[in-house]
Amino acid sequence: MGRRRNSQRRPKKPDLGHSAQAVSPADDRCAIRYGRAGAQGIFSASEPAARKRYRILAVCGLLLLAVGLVFGQTIDHGFVDYDDHLYVNKNPHVCGGLTPQGIVWAFTQSCEANWHPLTWISLMLDYQVYGLSAGGYHLTNVLLHAATAVLLFLVLQQMTGRFWPSALATALFAVHPLRVESVAWVTERKDVLCGLLFMLTLGAYLNYVRHPFSVARYLVVLVFFALGLMAKPMLVTLPLLLLLLDYWPLERTAVAARENTAVFGGRRLSRLSPSVRLVVEKIPLFVLAGLSCVLTVWAQGQAIMSVEYLPWGWRIGNAVVSYVDYLGQFFWPAGLAVFYPHPGVLLPIEKLVVAAVVLAGVSAGTLACWRRCPYLLVGWLWYLGMLVPVIGLLQAGSQAMADRYTYLPQIGLCLALAWAAADVCRPGPYRRWVGSGASTLLLVVLAGCAWRQTSFWRESETLWNHALACTTGNYLAHFSLGSILSGQHRSQEAMAHYRQATEINPNYAEAHTAIGVVSFNAGRPDEALDHLRTALQIKPNYALAHYNLGIVFAARGQLDEAMRQYRAALEIKSDDAGALYGLGLALQACGRVGEAITQFQQSVAIRADHAEAQYHLGLALQSQGEFDEAVAHYRKALELATRENKRALVDVLRSRISLYEAGKTHRQPASPPPRPEH
């Protein structure tokens, strides 16, 4: 009875396991200083609600305007000669539109050493709407980035209760020149899509935290997190980031310890310490992150550089240097390029020592003031932690670093800088005016730099020339420029760039293959064979080198060896339409027409816009007496050849169709070999 009377006399304490809004006056003063929404909320109590909404809408509108002014120019840009053809305009799955078969492929297959089905689906949806008009894909990227910026502002000001620091941090993120690669490059759809889902995950987590425990709210967090991982596995560190946000600005650890309340799992976890409870709460998120890591390693496979080629010591060294280089680019975004060559084991020791000292110094400084300025520690750890998946410890590709990798990690730096500026300007109105003017000037300068950086992405030749101007030893830039010049029939200039690429990197199989192709087209088949064989010695599982070697052997009349090379290419890449077409031609030349028809049919099924394959399939069918079906393929080939302005093929096809319509047949000529590719 006594216990019951005590319970009646004492008011019931609110459950603060998921809500950090009810605070004492002392706590409220702490919240105002450190940035958490306390009793005063985001605005003063006397400020009208309508004015609050107008200020929020005004900032959102300005963010949208800034993103549009900086990145809107990309709507007039085309695809660039750097993976855009692999992701969009020459990808048969994307160019098939949004279909059940395409969705199944996106979820069940890895492509370009990645597993990100949601990104593929978004590109398929764009193709469904825009076809191959590059402006539509760019527009989607810009809209996704704009939405990400607006959501970041809303999440920050709801989490922290600080309006202007949230606006400044978001603006720094939105218009910084380092964002250009993620927004202006169609292939990097995965960045902006992942960024939007990251913000939705943070918003859902905030909604979960600010209310009593709910399984439904927690499931929303899991769903958005899973979708983000399926856009890009960059989010695998998000559970750790949420633990940082629990410390500041949400202060869940302090509240749970003070009130002795349970979090995820209810009272069953009440005996655990507050910190342990918050970690247990994240276990499902850690499981999803682990599954994503496994899928990523499976998808990247041989793309991950071996430890024998690049030892752990050099990987860690490059990671340390890259952390500091990214930090430098954040404060001085000059000389940004689409590709930065990896130094390998040639990393200067003095540069590594300086970088290590800088990292240690900044880390020590943020730790020293973690009580007085917790935002500095959280922002710094946000930056360090989110870069871990792409810092080069598991090296995939030959880049040392990439601007796109900073898309989400550098939000931490934006947050730390904005809150530090707000604290410096807090003491008086004079400082606030100076701070406002300096912030506005900084944002205008950054937006101008970002606009200029975006202009380099207008077309491929400008992009790679800019990369050569900003970097040294850039073999990929030389190779890419060679490919562009070769496509413009400027073979001598292309060959000069290809040779420079091999001088910088003698083990660059792609450049040796390209030299082989140019040599073959110039009538030097022996030189072509030498370079193609060198490419295969460097990279035995290089399908394109096998395919081009098959073309060279076919031109020399060595059909058995040509077929062996085509089949080797197909073992590596079973959906290689060019290898199927070349194999069909070789079989046709050997009199094995039935087998040739099978190869041609598979080729046009993968790449229906290949005029020559449609034509030769028609020839093979005609030789078998399948005249109606042959003419159907002739008509398709004529449509494609007319569109591509292939006049010689157009004349041949019109002649064959006319003869068929006149009731005559035509003797099948010898089939020329396909042209090599690089």
C-alpha positions in Angstrom: 0.0 0.0 0.0 2.8 2.4 0.9 4.5 1.8 -2.4 1.2 2.6 -4.2 0.8 5.9 -2.3 4.3 6.9 -3.3 3.6 6.2 -6.9 0.5 8.3 -6.8 2.2 11.3 -5.2 5.1 11.3 -7.8 4.4 12.5 -11.3 5.4 10.0 -14.0 8.6 10.9 -15.8 8.3 11.1 -19.6 10.0 8.3 -21.6 13.0 10.0 -23.2 14.4 6.9 -24.7 13.6 8.3 -28.2 12.8 11.9 -27.5 15.4 14.6 -26.6 13.0 17.5 -26.6 12.0 17.8 -22.9 14.9 19.4 -21.1 15.6 21.4 -17.9 16.6 25.1 -18.1 20.3 24.1 -17.7 19.9 21.5 -20.5 18.2 24.1 -22.6 21.2 26.5 -22.3 23.5 23.6 -23.2 21.3 22.9 -26.2 21.4 26.5 -27.5 25.2 26.5 -27.1 25.9 23.1 -28.8 23.1 23.2 -31.3 20.4 20.7 -30.1 16.8 21.8 -30.3 15.8 22.6 -26.8 12.8 24.2 -25.2 13.2 27.3 -27.4 13.2 25.2 -30.6 14.5 26.5 -33.9 13.2 30.0 -33.5 12.3 32.2 -30.6 9.0 31.6 -28.9 7.7 35.0 -29.9 8.3 34.5 -33.6 5.1 33.8 -35.6 4.7 30.3 -37.1 4.1 31.8 -40.6 7.5 33.6 -40.5 9.2 30.4 -39.5 7.7 28.6 -42.5 8.6 31.4 -44.8 12.2 31.4 -43.7 12.4 27.6 -44.3 10.8 27.9 -47.7 13.1 30.8 -48.6 16.2 28.8 -47.9 14.8 25.8 -49.8 14.0 28.0 -52.7 17.5 29.6 -52.7 19.1 26.1 -52.6 17.1 25.0 -55.6 18.0 28.2 -57.4 21.7 27.8 -56.6 21.8 24.2 -57.8 19.9 25.2 -61.0 22.3 28.1 -61.8 25.4 26.0 -61.2 24.4 22.7 -62.7 21.5 23.6 -65.0 24.0 24.0 -67.9 24.4 20.2 -68.0 21.1 19.8 -69.7 22.9 20.9 -72.9 25.8 18.5 -72.3 26.1 15.2 -74.0 27.4 11.8 -72.8 31.2 11.7 -72.2 33.6 9.1 -73.3 34.2 7.8 -69.8 31.9 4.9 -68.9 28.7 6.6 -70.1 28.6 4.2 -73.1 28.9 1.3 -70.7 26.2 2.6 -68.4 23.7 4.1 -70.9 24.0 4.5 -74.6 25.7 1.2 -75.4 24.3 -0.8 -72.6 21.6 -3.2 -74.1 19.9 -3.7 -70.7 19.4 0.0 -70.1 18.5 0.7 -73.7 15.8 -1.9 -73.4 13.9 0.4 -71.1 12.2 -0.5 -67.9 11.2 -4.1 -68.4 10.7 -7.1 -66.0 13.7 -8.7 -67.7 15.8 -5.6 -67.1 14.8 -5.4 -63.5 15.7 -9.1 -63.0 19.1 -8.5 -64.6 19.7 -5.4 -62.4 19.2 -7.5 -59.2 20.9 -10.7 -60.2 24.0 -9.6 -62.2 27.0 -7.5 -61.5 28.0 -5.1 -64.2 31.1 -2.9 -64.5 32.4 -4.4 -61.2 29.4 -3.0 -59.3 26.1 -4.3 -57.8 23.7 -1.3 -57.6 20.3 -2.5 -59.0 18.5 0.7 -58.0 20.9 2.8 -60.1 20.4 0.6 -63.1 16.6 0.8 -62.7 16.7 4.6 -62.5 18.7 4.7 -65.8 16.3 2.3 -67.4 13.4 4.6 -66.3 15.3 7.6 -67.9 15.7 5.7 -71.1 11.9 5.0 -71.0 11.3 8.7 -70.8 14.1 10.4 -72.7 15.5 7.6 -75.0 19.1 8.5 -75.7 18.8 12.2 -75.2 21.6 13.0 -72.8 20.0 16.1 -71.5 17.2 14.1 -69.8 19.7 12.0 -67.8 21.5 15.2 -66.8 18.3 16.8 -65.7 17.5 13.8 -63.5 21.0 14.1 -61.8 20.4 17.8 -61.2 17.0 17.2 -59.7 18.3 14.4 -57.4 21.1 16.6 -56.2 18.7 19.5 -55.6 16.4 17.3 -53.6 19.3 16.0 -51.6 20.4 19.5 -50.7 16.9 20.5 -49.5 16.5 17.4 -47.4 19.9 17.9 -45.9 18.9 21.4 -44.7 15.6 20.2 -43.3 17.3 17.3 -41.5 20.1 19.4 -40.0 17.8 22.2 -38.7 15.5 19.6 -37.2 18.3 17.7 -35.6 20.2 20.7 -34.2 17.7 23.5 -33.9 20.1 25.9 -35.5 18.7 27.6 -38.6 21.5 29.6 -40.2 24.3 27.1 -39.5 22.2 24.4 -41.1 21.6 26.7 -44.1 25.3 27.5 -44.5 26.4 23.9 -44.2 23.9 22.8 -46.8 24.8 25.6 -49.2 28.5 24.7 -48.9 27.6 21.1 -49.8 25.3 22.0 -52.6 27.5 24.3 -54.7 31.1 23.2 -53.8 33.1 22.4 -57.0 33.8 18.9 -55.7 30.1 18.1 -56.3 30.5 18.6 -60.0 31.7 15.1 -60.9 28.8 13.5 -59.1 26.2 15.7 -60.7 27.6 16.4 -64.2 28.5 12.8 -65.0 25.6 10.6 -66.0 27.5 7.5 -64.9 27.6 8.9 -61.4 23.8 8.6 -61.1 24.6 6.3 -58.2 26.1 9.2 -56.2 23.1 11.5 -56.3 20.6 8.7 -56.0 22.4 7.3 -53.0 22.7 10.8 -51.5 18.9 11.3 -51.7 18.3 8.0 -50.0 20.9 8.8 -47.4 19.0 12.0 -46.5 15.7 10.1 -46.3 17.4 7.5 -44.0 18.5 10.3 -41.7 15.1 11.9 -41.8 13.4 8.6 -40.9 15.9 8.0 -38.1 15.2 11.4 -36.7 11.4 10.6 -36.8 12.1 7.3 -35.0 14.2 9.0 -32.4 11.9 11.8 -31.6 8.9 9.5 -30.8 8.3 6.6 -28.5 9.7 3.3 -29.8 7.8 2.0 -32.9 8.7 -1.1 -35.0 7.1 0.6 -38.0 9.3 3.7 -37.7 12.4 1.5 -37.3 11.4 -0.5 -40.4 11.2 2.7 -42.4 14.8 3.5 -41.4 15.8 0.0 -42.5 14.0 0.3 -45.9 15.6 3.6 -46.8 19.0 2.3 -45.7 18.6 -0.8 -47.8 17.5 1.2 -50.9 20.5 3.5 -50.4 22.9 0.5 -50.4 21.2 -0.7 -53.6 22.0 2.7 -55.2 25.6 2.7 -54.1 27.3 0.7 -51.2 28.9 3.9 -50.0 26.4 3.9 -47.1 27.9 0.9 -45.3 29.3 3.2 -42.6 26.0 4.8 -41.9 25.3 2.8 -38.7 28.5 4.2 -37.2 27.5 7.7 -38.3 24.1 7.3 -36.5 26.0 6.5 -33.3 27.9 9.8 -33.8 24.6 11.6 -34.3 23.3 10.0 -31.1 26.2 11.7 -29.3 25.7 15.1 -31.0 23.3 16.7 -31.8 20.7 14.2 -30.7 22.4 13.6 -27.3 20.6 10.3 -26.8 23.4 8.8 -24.7 23.2 11.7 -22.1 19.4 11.6 -22.0 19.1 7.8 -21.7 21.7 7.8 -18.9 20.0 10.7 -17.0 16.5 9.2 -17.2 17.6 5.5 -17.1 15.3 4.7 -20.0 15.4 2.0 -22.6 15.8 2.4 -26.3 15.4 -0.2 -29.0 14.0 -3.4 -27.5 12.0 -1.7 -24.7 12.6 -2.6 -21.1 14.3 -5.8 -21.9 17.6 -3.9 -22.6 17.2 -1.6 -19.6 20.0 -3.3 -17.7 22.6 -2.4 -20.4 24.5 0.8 -20.3 23.1 3.6 -22.6 26.0 3.4 -25.0 25.6 -0.4 -25.4 21.9 -0.1 -25.9 22.4 2.4 -28.7 24.8 0.0 -30.4 22.4 -3.0 -30.0 19.8 -0.8 -31.6 21.9 -0.6 -34.8 22.5 -4.3 -35.2 20.0 -4.8 -38.0 21.7 -1.9 -39.8 25.1 -3.4 -39.3 23.8 -6.7 -40.8 22.5 -4.9 -43.9 25.9 -3.1 -44.2 27.7 -6.4 -43.9 25.6 -8.0 -46.7 26.3 -5.0 -48.9 30.0 -5.4 -48.3 29.8 -9.1 -49.3 27.9 -8.3 -52.5 30.3 -5.5 -53.4 33.4 -7.7 -53.0 31.6 -10.4 -55.2 30.7 -7.8 -57.8 34.1 -6.2 -58.0 35.9 -9.6 -58.1 39.1 -9.2 -60.2 38.7 -5.4 -60.3 40.1 -5.3 -56.7 43.9 -4.9 -57.0 45.9 -7.7 -55.5 48.2 -7.2 -52.5 51.1 -8.5 -54.5 50.7 -5.6 -56.9 50.0 -3.0 -54.3 51.1 -3.9 -50.7 49.2 -2.9 -47.7 51.8 -0.4 -46.6 51.4 1.6 -49.8 47.6 1.4 -49.7 47.6 2.9 -46.1 50.1 5.5 -47.2 48.0 6.6 -50.1 44.9 6.6 -47.9 46.6 9.0 -45.4 47.7 11.3 -48.3 44.3 11.2 -49.9 42.6 12.2 -46.7 44.7 15.4 -46.6 44.4 16.0 -50.3 40.6 15.9 -50.1 40.8 18.2 -47.1 43.0 20.6 -49.2 40.5 20.5 -52.1 37.7 21.3 -49.7 39.4 24.6 -48.7 41.1 25.3 -52.1 39.2 23.5 -54.9 41.6 24.2 -57.8 43.0 21.8 -60.3 40.1 19.3 -60.1 40.3 16.5 -62.7 38.2 13.6 -63.8 41.1 11.2 -63.0 44.0 11.3 -60.7 46.6 8.5 -61.4 47.5 6.3 -58.5 51.2 6.8 -57.5 51.6 3.1 -56.7 54.8 2.4 -54.8 56.2 5.8 -56.0 54.4 7.7 -53.2 56.9 10.3 -51.9 57.8 9.6 -48.2 58.0 13.2 -47.3 54.5 13.8 -48.5 53.3 10.8 -46.5 55.0 12.2 -43.3 53.4 15.7 -43.7 50.0 14.2 -44.4 50.3 12.0 -41.3 51.2 15.0 -39.1 48.3 17.0 -40.5 45.8 14.2 -39.8 47.1 13.6 -36.3 47.1 17.3 -35.5 43.5 17.9 -36.7 42.3 14.7 -34.9 44.0 15.8 -31.6 42.5 19.3 -31.9 39.0 18.0 -32.3 39.4 15.6 -29.4 40.8 18.4 -27.2 37.6 20.5 -27.5 35.0 17.7 -27.7 33.1 19.0 -24.7 33.0 22.6 -25.7 32.6 22.1 -29.5 31.3 18.6 -30.1 30.3 19.5 -33.7 34.1 19.6 -34.6 34.6 16.0 -33.4 31.4 14.8 -35.1 32.1 16.6 -38.3 35.7 15.3 -38.5 34.7 11.7 -37.7 31.9 11.9 -40.2 34.5 12.9 -42.8 37.0 10.3 -41.9 34.5 7.4 -41.4 32.5 7.9 -44.5 35.6 7.9 -46.7 36.8 4.5 -45.5 35.0 2.5 -48.2 36.6 4.5 -51.0 40.0 5.5 -49.5 41.9 2.8 -51.3 42.4 0.1 -48.7 40.5 -2.3 -51.0 41.8 -0.7 -54.2 39.4 -1.1 -57.2 40.6 0.7 -60.3 43.7 2.7 -60.9 42.7 6.1 -59.5 44.5 7.5 -56.4 41.3 9.5 -55.4 38.2 10.9 -57.1 36.1 14.0 -56.6 32.9 11.9 -56.5 34.1 10.1 -53.4 33.6 13.3 -51.4 29.9 13.6 -52.1 28.7 12.5 -48.7 31.8 12.4 -46.5 32.5 16.1 -46.8 29.1 17.0 -45.4 30.9 16.5 -42.1 33.4 19.2 -42.9 30.6 21.5 -44.0 28.8 20.9 -40.7 31.9 21.6 -38.6 32.9 24.7 -40.5 29.3 26.2 -40.4 28.9 25.6 -36.7 32.4 26.9 -35.9 31.6 30.1 -37.9 28.3 30.5 -36.0 30.1 30.3 -32.7 32.7 32.8 -33.7 30.1 35.2 -34.9 27.8 34.7 -31.9 29.1 37.4 -29.4 27.7 40.5 -31.1 25.8 41.9 -34.1 29.0 43.3 -35.7 30.5 39.9 -36.0 27.2 38.5 -37.3 27.1 41.0 -40.1 30.8 40.4 -41.0 30.1 36.6 -40.9 27.0 36.9 -43.1 28.9 38.9 -45.6 31.9 36.6 -45.6 29.7 33.5 -45.9 27.8 35.1 -48.9 31.0 36.0 -50.7 32.4 32.5 -50.1 29.3 30.8 -51.5 29.3 33.1 -54.6 33.0 32.2 -55.2 32.4 28.5 -54.8 29.3 28.6 -57.0 31.4 30.4 -59.7 34.2 27.8 -59.5 31.6 25.0 -59.6 30.0 26.5 -62.7 33.3 26.7 -64.5 34.2 23.2 -63.4 30.9 21.9 -64.8 31.6 23.5 -68.1 34.5 21.2 -68.7 32.0 18.3 -68.8 30.3 19.6 -71.9 32.1 17.2 -74.2 34.8 14.6 -73.9 37.8 16.2 -75.6 37.5 19.3 -73.3 37.2 17.1 -70.3 40.3 15.1 -70.9 42.4 18.1 -72.1 41.5 19.7 -68.8 42.6 16.6 -66.9 46.0 16.7 -68.7 46.4 20.4 -67.7 45.7 19.6 -64.1 47.7 16.4 -63.6 51.0 14.7 -64.6 51.5 11.2 -65.8 47.8 10.8 -66.6 47.9 7.8 -68.9 44.1 7.4 -68.8 43.7 11.0 -70.1 46.1 10.3 -73.0 44.3 7.0 -73.8 40.8 8.7 -73.7 42.0 11.5 -75.9 43.4 9.0 -78.3 40.0 7.2 -78.5 38.2 10.5 -79.2 40.7 11.5 -81.9 40.5 8.0 -83.4 36.8 8.3 -83.6 37.3 11.6 -85.5 39.6 9.7 -88.0 42.6 11.6 -86.7 44.7 8.5 -86.4 48.2 10.0 -86.2 47.2 12.2 -83.3 45.4 9.3 -81.7 48.5 7.1 -82.0 50.7 9.8 -80.4 48.4 9.8 -77.3 48.2 6.0 -77.2 52.0 5.8 -77.2 52.3 8.4 -74.5 49.9 6.3 -72.4 52.1 3.2 -72.8 55.3 5.2 -72.0 53.8 6.3 -68.8 52.3 2.9 -68.0 53.9 0.1 -70.0 51.4 -2.4 -68.4 48.4 -0.6 -69.8 46.6 -3.3 -71.7 43.9 -1.0 -73.1 46.4 1.3 -74.7 48.3 -1.6 -76.3 45.0 -2.9 -77.7 44.2 0.6 -79.1 47.6 0.8 -80.8 47.0 -2.6 -82.3 43.7 -1.5 -83.7 45.1 1.7 -85.3 48.0 -0.3 -86.7 45.7 -2.8 -88.3 43.5 -0.1 -89.8 46.7 1.6 -91.2 47.7 -1.7 -93.0 50.3 -2.9 -90.5 48.8 -6.3 -89.3 52.1 -7.6 -87.9 52.5 -4.6 -85.6 48.8 -5.0 -84.6 49.4 -8.7 -83.6 52.4 -7.7 -81.5 50.5 -5.1 -79.5 47.4 -7.3 -79.1 49.4 -10.2 -77.9 51.2 -7.8 -75.4 47.8 -6.7 -74.1 46.8 -10.3 -73.5 50.1 -11.0 -71.7 49.3 -8.1 -69.4 45.6 -8.9 -69.0 44.8 -12.5 -70.1 41.0 -12.1 -69.5 40.7 -9.0 -71.7 37.7 -9.8 -74.0 38.3 -6.8 -76.3 41.8 -7.8 -77.0 40.7 -11.4 -77.9 38.0 -10.0 -80.1 40.4 -7.7 -82.0 42.9 -10.5 -82.3 40.2 -12.6 -83.9 39.6 -9.8 -86.5 43.2 -9.7 -87.4 43.5 -13.4 -87.8 40.3 -13.5 -89.9 41.7 -10.8 -92.2 44.8 -12.9 -92.6 42.7 -15.9 -93.6 43.5 -17.8 -90.4 39.8 -18.6 -89.7 40.4 -21.4 -87.1 42.6 -19.1 -85.0 40.1 -16.3 -85.5 37.2 -18.5 -84.2 39.4 -19.5 -81.2 39.9 -15.9 -80.3 36.2 -15.0 -80.7 35.2 -17.9 -78.4 37.8 -16.8 -75.9 36.2 -13.4 -75.8 32.7 -14.9 -75.4 34.0 -17.1 -72.5 34.9 -13.9 -70.7 31.9 -11.8 -71.8 29.1 -14.0 -73.0 26.9 -11.0 -74.2 29.6 -9.6 -76.5 27.6 -8.8 -79.6 30.7 -8.0 -81.6 32.4 -11.4 -80.8 29.2 -13.2 -81.7 29.0 -11.3 -85.0 32.7 -12.0 -85.8 32.3 -15.7 -85.0 29.2 -15.8 -87.3 31.2 -14.4 -90.2 34.1 -16.9 -89.7 31.6 -19.8 -89.5 29.8 -18.4 -92.6 33.1 -18.2 -94.5 33.8 -21.8 -93.6 30.5 -22.9 -95.0 28.9 -23.6 -91.6 25.9 -21.4 -92.3 23.5 -23.0 -89.8 25.9 -22.3 -87.0 26.6 -18.8 -88.3 22.8 -18.0 -88.3 22.7 -18.9 -84.6 25.6 -16.5 -83.8 24.1 -13.7 -85.8 20.7 -14.2 -84.1 22.3 -14.0 -80.7 24.2 -10.9 -81.8 21.2 -8.9 -83.0 19.2 -10.1 -79.9 21.8 -8.3 -77.8 22.4 -5.4 -80.1 19.5 -4.8 -82.4 21.0 -1.6 -83.8 24.0 -3.3 -85.5 23.3 -2.8 -89.2 26.0 -5.1 -90.5 24.9 -8.0 -88.2 21.3 -7.6 -89.5 22.5 -7.6 -93.0 24.7 -10.7 -92.7 21.9 -12.5 -90.9 19.7 -11.7 -93.9 22.4 -13.1 -96.2 22.7 -16.3 -94.2 19.0 -16.8 -94.1 18.7 -16.1 -97.8 21.3 -18.8 -98.6 19.1 -21.2 -96.6 16.0 -20.3 -98.6 14.4 -18.2 -95.8 13.6 -15.3 -98.2 10.8 -13.6 -96.3 12.8 -13.6 -93.0 15.9 -12.5 -94.8 14.2 -9.5 -96.3 12.8 -8.5 -92.9 16.4 -8.3 -91.7 17.5 -6.4 -94.8 14.8 -3.8 -94.2 15.9 -3.4 -90.6 19.5 -3.1 -91.7 18.5 -0.5 -94.3 16.7 1.5 -91.7 19.8 1.5 -89.4 22.3 2.1 -92.2 20.3 5.1 -93.5 20.1 6.6 -90.0 23.9 6.1 -89.7 24.6 7.5 -93.2 26.4 4.3 -94.4 25.9 4.9 -98.1 27.7 1.9 -99.5 25.6 -0.5 -97.3 22.4 1.4 -98.1 23.0 0.9 -101.8 23.7 -2.9 -101.4 20.6 -3.3 -99.3 18.3 -1.4 -101.7 19.6 -3.6 -104.5 18.9 -6.8 -102.6 15.4 -5.7 -101.6 14.6 -4.7 -105.2 15.8 -8.0 -106.5 13.7 -9.9 -104.0 10.6 -7.8 -104.9 11.3 -8.5 -108.5 11.2 -12.2 -107.8 14.9 -12.8 -108.3 17.6 -14.1 -106.0 21.2 -12.9 -105.6 24.4 -14.8 -105.1 25.8 -14.3 -101.6 29.2 -12.5 -101.7 32.1 -13.2 -99.4 31.6 -11.6 -96.1 34.2 -9.0 -95.0 35.5 -9.1 -91.5 34.2 -6.7 -88.9 36.1 -3.6 -88.1 38.2 -3.7 -84.9 37.3 -1.8 -81.8 39.2 0.0 -79.0 
